[in-house]
Amino acid sequence: MIQIDIESSEVETRNKRAGGTYQVQKGFAHTFDKNGEPKRYPEEVAFFVPKDNSGNAVPYKPGKYKLAPQVLRVNNGFLDLGFPVLEPLK
């Protein structure tokens, strides 16, 4: 399981190459080395912010999260990471 810590609900608006904008939020992912051992320090990551039904960005609140299981899928026999969705750690 990859844990992601979010320290701020601040989002950054970026420009699309084809015009328009999108929002990203930053967090810190607790990742592992090639031997499966936890890395000493978490790594900063950016991810797309989810949107509500009106298309408005809804940032994640500060806290500890994990990747939701539905983001991993098999596509034509290959493991695929879909749109990142975070679930609060319990």
Summary of the structure (lengths in Angstrom):
residues: 90
radius of gyration: 14.6
end to end distance: 13.1
largest distance: 43.8
contacts: 196
relative contact order: 0.25
helix: 3%
strand: 50%
